[in-house]
Amino acid sequence: MSEETTSRARWLILPVLIFAALAALFAFQLIRGPSNTLPSTMVGKAAPDFSLPPLAGIQRDGVALPSLSKADFIGPVTLVNIFASWCAPCREEHPRLIELAKDQRIRLVGINYKDEPDNARRFLGALGNPYAAIGTDQAGRAAIDWGVYGVPETFVINRKGQIAYKHVGPITDDSLKGMLGEAITKAAN
C-alpha cells in the first residue's frame, strides 16, 4: 500500500472514530437517565419577594382562589409548582399534584407561567385543580426571580419561607420516593 493510500485511509477513519465517541457519550447519558438536579442559588434562601394576581374564574370548594405572594409562605410548608397549559410534562405530572394536594402536611400553590388565562382555566377544568392559590405570571418576570429554567418546576418552601429544595421537570412516582419526597418530609418535620 502506498503512503498516499495510508494517509487517505486515516482521514476516512477519523470521522468514524469521532462519530463512535459521540455515540458512546450519548448512550452513556441515556443509560444514566435524566437529571432533575440543576444547581440553584435559591436553595437555602428566602423565597423571592413577589406578588401575583390570582387566576380569575378558578374556585376551590366554591371559593375563588386568592392571589399569591411571598407572605403566603410563612407558616405552612408550601409546594410552589410552576406550570402552563401548553406544557406537555405539566399534563403528565398533574395526577401526582392532585394526590399531593391531599397531603395535610403541605399547601400546594401554583404559578401559571406565560399562559393565557382562558387556556389555564380550560387546563384545570379538564384535569382538576389541585392548588390552594394560583398566581398568574403572564410576562414571566416572577419566574426569573425564582430562577426558573422551564416548566414544570416545583419548589419546597419550609415554614420560615425559605426554599428548601428545587425539583426540575415533572413530578414522578420516583421523585416522590426520592429527593423531592425527602425534602417534603424534612420541611414538614
Secondary structure, DSSP 4 states (H G I P E B T S, - for coil): --HHHHHHHHHHHHHHHHHHHHHHHHHHHHHH--------TTTTSBPPP-EE-B-TT-EETTEEPP-EEGGGGSSSEEEEEEE-TT-HHHHHHHHHHHHHTT-TTEEEEEEEES--HHHHHHHHHHH----SEEEEESSSHHHHHHT--SSSEEEEE-TTSBEEEEEES---HHHHHTHHHHHHHHHH-
